[in-house]
Amino acid sequence: MRKILMLGLLLAAAALAPPAKASADDLTAAQSVLCTPVQVNVCTTDGDCETDAPWELNIPQFLELDFKGKMMSTTKASGENRSTPMKVLERENGLIFIQGIEQGRAFSFVISESTGMLSVAVARDTKVVSVFGACTPLNSGK
């Protein structure tokens, strides 16, 4: 009986503990980063929202962000050869802000410099896609 009570207390303590913080990389001095999507949500004007895997929605597995050249592109290994310019790139208060427009879509990225955590919104007529992911610095001599 005592073992069951102790197990119950341990489980209760674990349930009340704050969630573990995801570890990521510090991007403070990075001039280029590699990002990967983890979770994607798609909502339409009719009120339907779905969570899906990034590859189910033609979202690249990896995206290279070149801050110096203000370009984002798929990796060479993907064979996709997709790229788009960053119209806005600003670093402020530990965050990296990126915005642009391409093929009828407006996109906005927010990346935490201290953790590498990524939040993205892509909007087009009647649809919004939100993406959560993580980024890590790329070596400058790639």
URTA-V308630 format. One record per helix or strand of 2 or more residues. SS is the DSSP state (~ for helix, > for strand). FROM is the first residue (numbers start at 1). LEN is the number of residues. If there is no record, write none. Layout:
BEGIN
ss:SS from:FROM len:LEN
ss:SS from:FROM len:LEN
END
This chain:
BEGIN
ss:~ from:2 len:15
ss:> from:32 len:13
ss:> from:49 len:4
ss:~ from:54 len:4
ss:> from:63 len:4
ss:> from:71 len:4
ss:~ from:76 len:3
ss:> from:83 len:3
ss:> from:88 len:5
ss:> from:95 len:8
ss:> from:105 len:8
ss:> from:117 len:8
ss:> from:127 len:11
END
